[in-house]
């Protein structure tokens, strides 16, 4: 049950945000609010992580917040909100690898655009790459857990 709460519910949140970001280049604040409230409730009653884990999980989101301000919105505030909400659902310190895989996916996709000589400035929706990073994280996380059990 805890695995469902910690990993599947955030996955549904990321899926909805990805669809919204691809279609409209915006993240639905109503969806974020619903998942934020659910995250607070689940974090309080089921996950009950150490306060240090929550703070450490919030650091990448705060880092993205300052990057967004410094770059005048190159990374949207919706993406920052996604990382902050995602931090509520993580029982361990896991947000940094998700951010790394997300940025790696976006970088590889951008390189493909450069090779194809795509002209013009293109606003790349980042939420699908966060979903990609989260998926890679889950694959590596569960694979490493399975190996450590054997």
N, C-alpha and C positions, 0 to 999 in steps of 0.2 A: 504493500500500500504506500509506503514512504517513497519507494522508487517512482511510483506513478505521480505522486505529488511533486517530487523534486525535479523530475525530468520530463514527463509527458505534458503536464500543464504548461510549463514554459515553452515547450516545443509548439503547442497550439498557439500560444501568444506570438511567437516568432513567425509562424506560418501566416497568421492574420496580418501582422505588420508587414511582412514581405509582399503579400498580395496588394495591400494598400499602397506601399511604397512604389511598387512597379507600376500600378495603374495611375496613381495620382501624384506621385513624388512627395506624398505627405503621410505621416503616421497619425492614425485616428486617436485623438486624445480620450475619447470615450472608452475605446478598447484599453488604452493605457491605464485609465482610472480604474476600470473594472479589475484588471489584472494586478494593479498596485494594491487595491484594497484586499483582494484575495491573497496576495503575497504577504501582506502584513498579518492577516488572520492566520494563514497557514504557518508562517514563520513563528508566530506567537504560540500557537496551540499544538502544532505537530512537529515541526523541524527543531525548534528551540536551539538554534546555534549559539555559540559563544559570541558575545558582542564584538570581540576582536575579529572573528571571521566575517561578520557583517561589515565592519569598517574596512577590512582588507579587500573585501569584494566590491566595495563602493569606490575604491581608489581609481580603477580604470575608468569608471563612469565620470568621476570628477576630472580626471586627466582629459578625457574627451570633451568635457564642458569647456575647459580652458583652451583646448585646441580649437574648438568651434568659435570661441570668442576671438582668439588670436588670428585665425584665418578668415574671419568675417563670414562664417557660415559654410565653409567648405565641407565640414561635417555638420550635418543638421542637428538641431536640438532633439528631434525625434529619435535619432540614433543614440544620443546621450540618455534620453529617457528609457530607451529599451535596455541599455546596459544597467542602469540604476534599478529598474524593475527586476531584471534577470538576477541581480545580486541578492534579492530577497529570497529567491527560491533555492539558492545553493547552500547545502549543508557543510560544504568544505570550501576551501579557497580555490576556486576554479575559474574565475572570470578572466584572469590574465591569459591563460591559454586560449580561451574562446576569442578574446580580442586579437591575439596573435594570428590564429587561424583565419579570422575574418579579414584582417588586413592582408594576409598572404593571398587569400582568394581574390580580393579586390585588386591587388597588385598584379596577379597573373592575368586576370581578365583585362586589366588596363594595358598590359604588355601586348596582348592579342590585338587590342584596338590600335596600338601604335604600329604593330607589324602590318596590319591591314591598311595603314595610313588613313585612318578615320579622321576626317577634317572637321574642325569646329570644336567648340567646348561642349562636352556632353556631361550632364548631371547624372552621375551613376548612382542608382538607388543602393544604399548600403545595407538595408535590412535583409535582403536575400543573402548577402555575404555573412551577416551575423548568424543567420539560420545555417548556412554552410559551415561556419566555424563551430557552432554548437553541435551540429551533426558529427563533425570530425572529432570534437572533444568527447562526445558520448561513445563513439566507436573506440577511440584510444583508451578511454577511461575503463569501459567494460572489458576490453580485451586485456588490459594490464591487470585488472582485478581477477580475471579468469586465470591468467598465467600465475599470479601470486598464490592462488588457491591450490593449483596443481603442484 
